[in-house]
Amino acid sequence: MSQTVAIDYTQQIDNKDLSHIPGDYGYPWVGQAISVMTDLHNVVNDFYQRYGEVSRIRLGGQNGLLVVGADNYQKIFIDKDKNFSARMGYEKTLGSIYPDTILTSDGDEHREVRRLFQTAFKNDAMKQYIERINEVVARNLDLIEDKRSIVFFKTIKQTLMEVALNVFFGIDDLDGKETAKLIQSFKDSSEGLLALVRKEIPGGKFKKGKEGIRYQHAFLQQLIEERRGQAGTDTMTYLCNERDDNGDYFADEMIIKQAAFLLFAAHDTTTSAIIHMVYHSGKNLEWQTRMLNEIRALNKPELAYEDLDKMGDTDLVFKESLRMHPSVPMLARRTIRDSELGGFHVPANTVVWCPPVFNHYMREYWTDPYSFDPERFLPERSEHKSHSFCYMPFGGGAHKCIGMHFAAMVAKAFMFQFVQRFDYQTLKDYSPKMDHMPLPKPHDGLPLNLVKRE
Ligand code: HEM
């Protein structure tokens, strides 16, 4: 009698044969990687015009499918047949620096890691986090108090790095040598992800990235020893003291990998969201005034946790900024078994790339999608509810972002002080070239003119 042996999909190589699907691999090896990095939105629109919702593409040495459209995303991210692996989708990119993390794991393994974060993002923890955030924001805004012009990217990048170190790791000794090394190691690991050659070649970006992540792991190991069994209100303390279903602490290695990934998942994404909030409200001044009015109505210097829901206009600006510029430009999965997408047969082990930005501009769901119109999110319009996958800045399904409320809280806490302290405007007729990777933002870093408010 023959026995079927289950195939371990993590040991299979990528399917490269997609010749039955229309598309354009582009240049040898790099494929379309460079045009996607520099001009994502246009490349995606162009592929859709030429080939439809599912097309073959090559990105950085991998053949796969570029997929757009709300129904396709529902199938991929809700994944009721458990056929789309995040682990294998990200294996050669994110997984090369951040393997075995919450996002680069599937099924039971993934559920166990998600469990680790259970306490760290509950209301009680969030209430403590906002106090840390407010203090860091105030300190960083003091530094630009007398400036008449700034490049906003520098201010927000530094502020949010300090927020992350403080909230996640409980570090506020910013002048320390260890802190500087940690920040540099993080820059290196993020840069390493962009390396086209993923081999540890001396002097290469990827090697620096791997060294960066090794440094972070060693640093976090030390932190576990300090935090386990102790009381504290930083994320690392929560993770070190969380217990699994058997009542045991989670393994050090697991905590270390997830904590390093948390810094990566949180930092650039939130930086990008706030940059676009300031960009649009520095250009569309009526929205700056609306935010200012709701902030002044609260009559406080800093945002309190219980006032988060009173920031309605700021919330609309946050949502609309993420619609127009989703912080995660491309989500990836790999099929586990043969499947079907957009009427095409998709073989097992095929990588699928999903850029949320296309759905965020589909005319079927959005009125005048190229205009900045935060009111489209008001309950009476609710354009984002036209389809459960027409708006997905935080993804969807099992891997949906665990930091979405935290990100909204950081954005509101920052804007609360920034808008209250400064009248800000973009340059006259400002229409910047946009970067898409490593994070979406205006290429010039968003120069702003500032006037201190009385
Ligand atoms: C505006 C800011 C943010 C955006 C737009 C964003 C977006 C996303 C997206 C699209 C995913 C899903 C990726 C996928 O399915 O392939 C994701 C997952 C994740 N995000 Fe966020 N994120 C943001 C902020 C944060 C913050 C502040 C944190 C941590 C405090 C965080 C932690 C995570 C984690 C841990 C995952 C993986 C969840 C899982 O695999 O189960 N993110 N995020």
Boltz pocket constraint, residues with backbone or C-beta under 6 A from the ligand:
constraints:
  - pocket:
      binder: B
      contacts: [[A, 86], [A, 102], [A, 103], [A, 104], [A, 114], [A, 262], [A, 265], [A, 266], [A, 267], [A, 269], [A, 270], [A, 273], [A, 322], [A, 326], [A, 327], [A, 328], [A, 331], [A, 332], [A, 392], [A, 393], [A, 394], [A, 395], [A, 396], [A, 398], [A, 399], [A, 400], [A, 401], [A, 402], [A, 403], [A, 404], [A, 406], [A, 407]]
      max_distance: 6.0
